[in-house]
Amino acid sequence: MGCTLFSSPRVFSSPIKEVDGSLRNLRSSYFGAHIVYNKSLLRRNMKCSSGSFSVVASVLGKRVKGRETVIPDPDYRIPIVLLGATGGLAYTDNLLAAVPIGLLGLLLLVQATRVKFVFDNEALEVKIGDQLEDSGENAFVGGKNRWKYSTFVNWELWWPSFPILVYFKETQTKPEGQVHFFPVIFNGKQLYDVMVERAGPSKTSGPKES
């Protein structure tokens, strides 16, 4: 609510017909009323300022407690390795193995350019594209692709030196726990660091600096 002060001027009954002291009385009354209004305005402004300061302090307090949103950079090493293996298999005429590995490599290459892991203040969420569009419901277990850190039971990164899969188990989807596996198409070091910060330590060691 605003703290706007509306005040109406006082009406003075001056003895117009009286000559002696009429102007002096009028001035005294006017300036006296002006002082009263100023004191009232000051009290009102002090209350408004105090309330505004409390609101600002409250907002700043919430911002201080919040954590910044982290989005690990994309990583194309796994798709490149798979596509490289596909080329080697095709060169040796092993097309039966080359085709599925090549398709998987292409799929992960596309996914690495569009799928984002967004770590906000309270949850991990899967988003799509640079505009961070909603990824919809999980195609395998249902529910939104957003899981609060407080529901994480445990998580692992396989393998830390060259991360391929990230695994975590949460109780938000199912009370007994739901397991998730994702290919690591993100920067493994960034992913590990933010997972440790938001979801607690893992049994595995972190990826080595490249």
C-alpha positions, -999 to 999 in steps of 0.1 A, spaced: 0 0 0 13 35 -8 21 60 19 7 90 2 -4 118 25 -35 138 14 -42 168 35 -68 196 31 -59 232 39 -74 246 70 -101 272 67 -94 303 87 -120 328 98 -100 361 98 -116 393 112 -114 410 79 -132 441 91 -108 446 119 -79 468 109 -54 464 138 -35 431 139 -56 412 113 -27 406 89 -4 395 117 -29 370 131 -35 356 97 2 350 91 7 335 125 -21 311 121 -10 301 86 26 294 96 15 276 127 -7 253 107 22 248 82 45 237 110 19 212 123 14 197 88 52 194 84 55 174 117 26 152 107 42 147 72 76 139 88 60 112 111 42 97 81 73 97 60 93 81 87 68 53 90 67 49 52 105 49 50 108 23 78 83 0 60 101 4 27 134 -3 43 120 -35 58 107 -47 24 140 -39 7 159 -57 35 136 -87 32 141 -89 -6 179 -85 -3 179 -112 24 162 -137 1 187 -129 -27 217 -134 -5 204 -168 6 197 -179 -30 222 -197 -52 229 -188 -88 216 -209 -116 243 -232 -132 241 -247 -166 271 -269 -175 286 -264 -209 279 -290 -237 305 -317 -242 308 -335 -276 335 -361 -267 312 -391 -264 294 -384 -297 327 -379 -314 341 -411 -300 311 -431 -311 311 -415 -346 349 -423 -348 342 -459 -339 315 -460 -365 339 -449 -392 364 -476 -381 338 -503 -381 325 -492 -415 361 -492 -429 364 -528 -418 330 -537 -434 315 -544 -400 282 -526 -409 261 -546 -385 278 -529 -355 285 -496 -373 249 -487 -379 236 -487 -343 267 -471 -329 266 -445 -356 229 -437 -349 236 -434 -312 265 -411 -319 243 -389 -341 215 -389 -315 239 -378 -287 255 -352 -309 221 -336 -316 211 -339 -279 244 -322 -268 234 -291 -288 199 -289 -274 195 -306 -240 205 -285 -209 209 -295 -173 197 -264 -153 207 -263 -116 186 -236 -100 184 -227 -63 163 -257 -53 162 -283 -81 178 -299 -112 156 -295 -143 161 -306 -179 155 -278 -204 156 -277 -242 175 -252 -264 191 -218 -257 157 -204 -247 155 -230 -220 121 -243 -230 102 -269 -209 111 -305 -217 77 -318 -208 71 -350 -189 96 -378 -186 89 -403 -213 100 -433 -192 88 -428 -157 64 -399 -160 64 -366 -141 81 -334 -149 119 -335 -156 126 -314 -125 138 -330 -92 145 -312 -59 179 -317 -44 163 -325 -11 148 -357 -26 182 -370 -39 191 -403 -22 224 -408 -39 242 -401 -72 273 -412 -91 293 -401 -121 307 -430 -143 336 -427 -149 352 -397 -133 383 -394 -155 361 -397 -187 325 -394 -175 300 -413 -196 270 -417 -174 255 -397 -145 232 -416 -122 210 -404 -94 181 -417 -74 154 -395 -60 122 -400 -40 101 -372 -56 88 -394 -85 83 -425 -63 84 -427 -25 105 -459 -27 130 -441 -50 133 -436 -88 166 -442 -106 177 -420 -136 206 -424 -160 218 -397 -184 247 -397 -209 272 -371 -199 269 -347 -228 279 -318 -206 312 -306 -191 320 -334 -166 340 -312 -142 312 -286 -141 286 -312 -137 304 -329 -108 311 -297 -90 275 -285 -91 262 -319 -81 284 -320 -51 274 -285 -41 236 -290 -45 231 -327 -39 259 -336 -15 291 -356 -19 293 -386 -42 314 -418 -36 333 -413 -68 361 -388 -72 357 -358 -95 368 -357 -131 404 -347 -137 411 -313 -152 415 -315 -190 
